[in-house]
Amino acid sequence: MAAVKAAMDATPAISRGLLTAPVDGLISKGKPIDSFYFETEDCLDVQEQTRECDDCDRFFISITKQPMSLLDDMGVIKVTTDGIIVYKTRLEAIEWMNDLPYTKSSKNNITYSRNNKQLILNGVKSTSFNSTFSVLYIPSATSQTLSITDDLKIHDSLIPLLLEAVEEVAKREVYQLGDLSNNAVDDKEVSVETRP
């Protein structure tokens, strides 16, 4: 697992693509996402972010890990409170939705929009909101602190690519390969001896 973590750290662009590509593919085809990616956080209390003006305080809940960046912001799958679904809305749509009588955010019609790990609640007016929230989401791999015994959740089709990245990192560590002249070619040629 240490080599896997080293490969993920050494090739962040590859690791992001490794983990998001198959999930984005499922979303774009309208197919369900495998549940082994999911993580749930329960009993999240409402917090308040005060601002300088009196009427513009913001109420939110925070999750511990950064959700994965997916198509249509599908990193957060579902938010509920007392079994009632809290619907997702885009920041740019909040104003015009509040102008419509049946979509306006209220204590009976709570909506949220995401800002990194904060889920900003529209329709909640105080921290004394009488129930807690549950969030089902897909955490990004870079937000997880992995140890040697942890399992990394990736799609089966991506294992060969990850193994190739791990092998490349292992070669660099063992043989101390490197592009010392910055010409995209390894400066040392390594010969591996095979023993009978």
TARARA-V334817 format. One record per pair of residues at least 12 apart in sequence whose ideal C-beta (glycine too) atoms are under 8 Angstrom apart, sorted by the first residue. I is the first residue (numbers start at 1). GAP is how many residues later the second one is. Records with the same first field share a line. If there is no record, write none. Layout:
# TARARA-V334817
I: GAP + GAP
This chain:
# TARARA-V334817
1: 145 + 146 + 147 + 148 + 149 + 151
2: 146
3: 163 + 166 + 167
4: 142 + 148 + 158 + 162
5: 141
6: 160 + 163 + 167
7: 155 + 158 + 159 + 161 + 162
8: 133 + 134 + 144 + 157
10: 155 + 159
11: 154
12: 130
14: 147 + 151
15: 126 + 127 + 150
16: 125 + 126
18: 136 + 140 + 143 + 144
19: 49 + 121 + 122 + 135 + 139
20: 48 + 49 + 50
21: 137
22: 133 + 135 + 136
23: 14 + 45 + 47 + 51 + 115 + 132
24: 46 + 47
27: 43 + 44 + 45 + 47
28: 43
33: 41 + 44 + 105
34: 121
36: 117
37: 31 + 101 + 116
38: 39 + 98 + 99 + 100
39: 26 + 97 + 98 + 99 + 100
40: 94 + 95 + 96
41: 22 + 23 + 93 + 94 + 96
42: 90 + 92
43: 89 + 91
44: 17 + 18 + 19 + 88 + 89 + 90 + 91
45: 16 + 82 + 87 + 88
46: 13 + 14 + 15 + 75 + 78 + 80 + 81 + 83 + 87
47: 12 + 13 + 14 + 15 + 80
48: 78 + 79
58: 62
59: 61 + 62 + 65 + 66 + 67 + 68 + 70
60: 55 + 58 + 59 + 60 + 61
61: 57 + 58 + 60 + 72 + 74
62: 55 + 56 + 57
63: 54 + 56 + 72 + 74
64: 53
65: 52 + 72 + 74 + 75 + 78 + 79
66: 50 + 51 + 73 + 74 + 76 + 77
67: 47 + 50 + 70 + 71 + 72 + 73
68: 69 + 70 + 71 + 72 + 73
69: 71
70: 68
73: 15 + 41
74: 64
75: 39 + 62 + 63 + 65
76: 12 + 38 + 43 + 59 + 60 + 61
77: 59 + 60 + 61
78: 57 + 58
79: 33 + 40 + 54 + 55 + 56 + 57
80: 53 + 54
81: 29 + 50 + 51 + 52 + 53
82: 49
84: 26
86: 24 + 25 + 26 + 35 + 47
87: 23 + 24 + 25
88: 23 + 24 + 25 + 26
89: 16 + 22 + 23 + 24 + 33
90: 23
91: 22
94: 17 + 19 + 28
97: 14
98: 24
105: 17 + 18
106: 17
107: 16 + 17 + 18 + 22
108: 15
109: 14
110: 12 + 13 + 14
111: 12
119: 14 + 16
141: 12
171: 19
175: 13 + 15
176: 12
177: 13
